[in-house]
Amino acid sequence: MKNWAGNLEYSSAEVHRPTSVAELQELVASATRVKALGSRHSFNTVADTDGIHILLDALPQSLVVDAAKGTVKVSGGISYGALGRALDEQGFAIHNLASLPHISVAGAIQTGTHGSGVNNPSLAAAVVGIDLVRASGELVTLTADDDEFLASVVGVGALGIVTGLELAVRPSFEVRQRVLTGLSWESALTNFQGIASSAYSVSFFTDYTGDTIPQVWLKALDTEAPLPDLFGATAATTAMHPLPDMSAENCTEQLDVAGKWLDRLPHFRHEFTPSNGEELQSEFLLPLDQAPAALQAVRGLSEKLAPLLFISEIRTIAADEFWLSPFYEQQSVALHFTWKPLQPEVEAVLPELEEALRPFGARPHWGKLFTPGQYDFAALYPRFEDFRALVQANDPSGKFRNSLLDSVLGVAVTS
Ligand SMILES: Cc1cc2nc3c(=O)[nH]c(=O)nc-3n(C[C@H](O)[C@H](O)[C@H](O)COP(=O)(O)OP(=O)(O)OC[C@H]3O[C@@H](n4cnc5c(N)ncnc54)[C@H](O)[C@@H]3O)c2cc1C
């Protein structure tokens, strides 16, 4: 089995597809090494194991909306695309989506996956309850009242296998999307927070060369006032693809045409389903007020970065409280890099990029390419030692560990 990008062949010895939660519990209890695999959209070894891989697609699937409570209960393996369609049919929505709808909900939440919007926290922020099979095989349900809830939601796969989630929902809403072209870097750096706050969700697309940012995608609630100011940029009059030479055919509708949240918040249409990718990704999350200085630092590396880049996307994310969330107590800007599939070259330039972003307190996206040795995780995450202690207590033999978790948390201490 390979991941979606095809840059990683998993090292699991066996793959199991349990048909009941009880069977899953037995598998976990008796395994030496075990890991859940979601939709395989991560780019690093975060989902890898040299033991048993567990796929959740044969478990009984359910999706139950509790309209009075304002939540939906779903099975762990569901994708955001399937969740979005089912919710919308019942008149509900979730607050935001990532760029691709095909990603599994449990896998996305475990790694702190996010969309954009200064007031929109990551997708994990919708979680109000989580069903988890611990390393012992015990099934627990954690809610905000439980001490371990804030550690387990963005758990980077280290604290258990998620079999179900309860997510906050809201009434379905409509969004209008428009693209601005030719925003000068000078205007972007001077007005960064103003531009990023000018619509419900804002994404900047650039390769850091030249004097202008070629595209800024604005997704406004249908109830929001029309944009007051274009910040010196020009509103596009035809539909755009973030990559200048690509057709906009597969992109969600633009030009201010209102549409359902699930047809506007992702950049690409649901029916356009890339089963595998020819790209790599990295992403670094840092405090929003550091955005202008951090962007200048990255621009300084543009000659090295641009030949390896398809495009870079800059987004914003509201703070949350999850211990290992890259947005822990920090309103953030996300500098995302979609690389050409040139892994050795990308891995050669990454440490220099990470070094340039270190002064801004950059935290790496758990599911994308980064260099673990470049980070002092205990300094970056105030609850890091508490997280390590919890992992040690719940998984003393390191069943859920793999090379990436070992390099972040240190090798498990077996008693
Ligand atoms: C084309 C593309 C677009 C992307 N867009 C975005 C984006 O807009 N924003 C963003 O933040 N990220 C984005 N990502 C990254 C992606 O959201 C994360 O890598 C996410 O973790 C992928 O989820 P997955 O289900 O594929 O997880 P996997 O890669 O399968 O697994 C990731 C981690 O989750 C764990 N896991 C999976 N399922 C479970 C479970 N049931 N219980 C416990 N642990 C589990 C795995 O063990 C592993 O630790 C994108 C990736 C791709 C390929």
The ligand as an SDF file (V2000), in Angstrom:
LIG
                    3D

 53 58  0  0  0  0  0  0  0  0999 V2000
   -4.4840   16.8690   -1.8980 C   0  0  0  0  0  0  0  0  0  0  0  0
   -4.3780   17.1360   -0.4250 C   0  0  0  0  0  0  0  0  0  0  0  0
   -4.9500   18.2780    0.0930 C   0  0  0  0  0  0  0  0  0  0  0  0
   -4.8170   18.5550    1.4580 C   0  0  0  0  0  0  0  0  0  0  0  0
   -5.4030   19.6840    1.9260 N   0  0  0  0  0  0  0  0  0  0  0  0
   -5.2450   20.0250    3.2190 C   0  0  0  0  0  0  0  0  0  0  0  0
   -5.7970   21.2260    3.7150 C   0  0  0  0  0  0  0  0  0  0  0  0
   -6.4850   21.9700    3.0090 O   0  0  0  0  0  0  0  0  0  0  0  0
   -5.5610   21.5410    5.0110 N   0  0  0  0  0  0  0  0  0  0  0  0
   -4.7990   20.7460    5.8230 C   0  0  0  0  0  0  0  0  0  0  0  0
   -4.5950   21.1120    6.9870 O   0  0  0  0  0  0  0  0  0  0  0  0
   -4.3010   19.5790    5.3840 N   0  0  0  0  0  0  0  0  0  0  0  0
   -4.5160   19.1960    4.1050 C   0  0  0  0  0  0  0  0  0  0  0  0
   -4.0110   18.0070    3.6620 N   0  0  0  0  0  0  0  0  0  0  0  0
   -3.3250   17.1100    4.6120 C   0  0  0  0  0  0  0  0  0  0  0  0
   -4.3090   16.0870    5.1910 C   0  0  0  0  0  0  0  0  0  0  0  0
   -5.4950   16.6930    5.6050 O   0  0  0  0  0  0  0  0  0  0  0  0
   -3.7140   15.3700    6.4110 C   0  0  0  0  0  0  0  0  0  0  0  0
   -2.5230   14.7440    6.0410 O   0  0  0  0  0  0  0  0  0  0  0  0
   -4.6920   14.3520    7.0220 C   0  0  0  0  0  0  0  0  0  0  0  0
   -4.1030   13.7460    8.1480 O   0  0  0  0  0  0  0  0  0  0  0  0
   -5.0590   13.2800    6.0530 C   0  0  0  0  0  0  0  0  0  0  0  0
   -6.0790   12.4860    6.6010 O   0  0  0  0  0  0  0  0  0  0  0  0
   -6.0990   10.9280    6.2280 P   0  0  0  0  0  0  0  0  0  0  0  0
   -7.4060   10.3480    6.6600 O   0  0  0  0  0  0  0  0  0  0  0  0
   -5.7040   10.7320    4.8390 O   0  0  0  0  0  0  0  0  0  0  0  0
   -5.0220   10.4140    7.2470 O   0  0  0  0  0  0  0  0  0  0  0  0
   -3.8300    9.3590    7.0570 P   0  0  0  0  0  0  0  0  0  0  0  0
   -2.7690    9.9650    6.2240 O   0  0  0  0  0  0  0  0  0  0  0  0
   -4.3850    8.0540    6.6360 O   0  0  0  0  0  0  0  0  0  0  0  0
   -3.3680    9.3100    8.5840 O   0  0  0  0  0  0  0  0  0  0  0  0
   -2.9250   10.4810    9.2320 C   0  0  0  0  0  0  0  0  0  0  0  0
   -2.8350   10.2400   10.7370 C   0  0  0  0  0  0  0  0  0  0  0  0
   -4.1370   10.0360   11.2700 O   0  0  0  0  0  0  0  0  0  0  0  0
   -4.1800    8.7750   11.9420 C   0  0  0  0  0  0  0  0  0  0  0  0
   -5.5030    8.2300   11.7750 N   0  0  0  0  0  0  0  0  0  0  0  0
   -6.1840    8.0150   10.6290 C   0  0  0  0  0  0  0  0  0  0  0  0
   -7.3780    7.5000   10.9310 N   0  0  0  0  0  0  0  0  0  0  0  0
   -7.4310    7.3850   12.2740 C   0  0  0  0  0  0  0  0  0  0  0  0
   -8.4010    6.8940   13.1970 C   0  0  0  0  0  0  0  0  0  0  0  0
   -9.5820    6.4220   12.8020 N   0  0  0  0  0  0  0  0  0  0  0  0
   -8.0810    6.9110   14.5070 N   0  0  0  0  0  0  0  0  0  0  0  0
   -6.9030    7.3940   14.9540 C   0  0  0  0  0  0  0  0  0  0  0  0
   -5.9620    7.8530   14.1430 N   0  0  0  0  0  0  0  0  0  0  0  0
   -6.2400    7.8530   12.8040 C   0  0  0  0  0  0  0  0  0  0  0  0
   -3.1090    7.9380   11.2670 C   0  0  0  0  0  0  0  0  0  0  0  0
   -2.7050    6.8510   12.0930 O   0  0  0  0  0  0  0  0  0  0  0  0
   -2.0370    8.9760   11.1160 C   0  0  0  0  0  0  0  0  0  0  0  0
   -1.3990    9.1950   12.3530 O   0  0  0  0  0  0  0  0  0  0  0  0
   -4.1150   17.6780    2.3190 C   0  0  0  0  0  0  0  0  0  0  0  0
   -3.5610   16.5050    1.7890 C   0  0  0  0  0  0  0  0  0  0  0  0
   -3.7070   16.2360    0.4380 C   0  0  0  0  0  0  0  0  0  0  0  0
   -3.1200   14.9740   -0.1200 C   0  0  0  0  0  0  0  0  0  0  0  0
  1  2  1  0
  2  3  1  0
  2 52  2  0
  3  4  2  0
  4  5  1  0
  4 50  1  0
  5  6  2  0
  6  7  1  0
  6 13  1  0
  7  8  2  0
  7  9  1  0
  9 10  1  0
 10 11  2  0
 10 12  1  0
 12 13  2  0
 13 14  1  0
 14 15  1  0
 14 50  1  0
 15 16  1  0
 16 17  1  0
 16 18  1  0
 18 19  1  0
 18 20  1  0
 20 21  1  0
 20 22  1  0
 22 23  1  0
 23 24  1  0
 24 25  2  0
 24 26  1  0
 24 27  1  0
 27 28  1  0
 28 29  2  0
 28 30  1  0
 28 31  1  0
 31 32  1  0
 32 33  1  0
 33 34  1  0
 33 48  1  0
 34 35  1  0
 35 36  1  0
 35 46  1  0
 36 37  1  0
 36 45  1  0
 37 38  2  0
 38 39  1  0
 39 40  1  0
 39 45  2  0
 40 41  1  0
 40 42  2  0
 42 43  1  0
 43 44  2  0
 44 45  1  0
 46 47  1  0
 46 48  1  0
 48 49  1  0
 50 51  2  0
 51 52  1  0
 52 53  1  0
M  END
$$$$
